Amino acid sequence: MIRLPDPLDEDFPLGDGTAASEADATCPYCGETVTVTLDPGGGAHQVYVEDCPVCCQPWVIVARWDAEGGASVELSREDGG
């Protein structure tokens, strides 16, 4: 059996193999603190749009993982306001 390299091994060489899959953030529209589900398999830097589960307004999410697999998340308003 041929084992292909895991792309996360390259992105997180010093980590323990476990990248964060959730982060708490504050909605830029309603101010509620929410838990954002993350997909570390999508790469070490991601930008995507998701709706707030409280007020349903669209966020732009910027997610980044550090070498240890820890995640940081920034939410901004999709309308640029």
C-alpha positions as CSV (number, residue, x, y, z in Angstrom):
1,M,0.0,0.0,0.0
2,I,1.3,3.4,-1.0
3,R,0.8,6.1,1.7
4,L,0.6,9.7,0.3
5,P,1.9,12.5,2.5
6,D,-0.6,14.3,4.6
7,P,-0.7,18.0,3.6
8,L,-1.2,19.0,7.2
9,D,2.2,17.4,8.1
10,E,3.8,20.1,6.0
11,D,1.7,22.9,7.4
12,F,2.0,21.9,11.0
13,P,5.4,20.1,11.3
14,L,5.8,20.9,15.0
15,G,2.3,20.1,16.1
16,D,1.0,17.0,17.8
17,G,-1.1,16.0,14.7
18,T,-4.2,17.7,16.1
19,A,-5.3,21.0,14.6
20,A,-8.0,23.1,16.2
21,S,-11.4,22.5,14.6
22,E,-13.4,25.2,16.6
23,A,-12.9,28.7,17.6
24,D,-14.9,31.3,19.5
25,A,-15.5,34.6,17.8
26,T,-17.9,37.6,18.1
27,C,-20.4,38.4,15.4
28,P,-19.6,41.8,13.8
29,Y,-23.4,42.4,13.3
30,C,-25.2,41.4,16.6
31,G,-22.2,41.1,19.0
32,E,-23.0,37.5,20.1
33,T,-20.1,35.2,20.9
34,V,-20.4,32.1,18.7
35,T,-18.4,29.0,18.1
36,V,-17.2,28.7,14.6
37,T,-16.5,25.2,13.2
38,L,-13.3,25.0,11.3
39,D,-11.9,22.6,8.7
40,P,-8.1,22.4,9.1
41,G,-7.9,20.1,6.1
42,G,-8.7,23.0,3.9
43,G,-5.2,24.6,4.4
44,A,-3.4,26.7,6.9
45,H,-5.0,30.0,5.6
46,Q,-8.7,30.1,4.6
47,V,-11.2,32.8,3.7
48,Y,-14.9,31.9,3.3
49,V,-18.4,33.3,3.9
50,E,-20.8,31.8,6.6
51,D,-24.0,33.1,8.2
52,C,-24.3,34.0,11.9
53,P,-26.4,31.3,13.6
54,V,-28.0,34.0,15.8
55,C,-28.8,36.9,13.4
56,C,-28.3,35.2,10.0
57,Q,-26.1,38.0,8.7
58,P,-23.2,36.9,6.4
59,W,-19.6,37.0,7.8
60,V,-16.3,36.8,6.0
61,I,-14.3,34.4,8.0
62,V,-10.5,34.4,7.9
63,A,-9.0,31.3,9.6
64,R,-5.3,30.7,10.2
65,W,-3.5,27.9,11.9
66,D,-0.1,28.2,13.5
67,A,2.7,25.6,13.5
68,E,1.3,23.9,16.6
69,G,-2.2,23.6,15.1
70,G,-3.8,26.4,17.1
71,A,-6.4,28.4,15.1
72,S,-7.1,32.1,15.0
73,V,-10.3,33.4,13.5
74,E,-11.3,36.9,12.4
75,L,-14.9,37.7,11.4
76,S,-15.9,40.8,9.4
77,R,-19.1,42.0,7.8
78,E,-19.6,40.9,4.3
79,D,-21.1,44.3,3.4
80,G,-17.8,45.9,4.4
81,G,-19.5,48.0,7.1
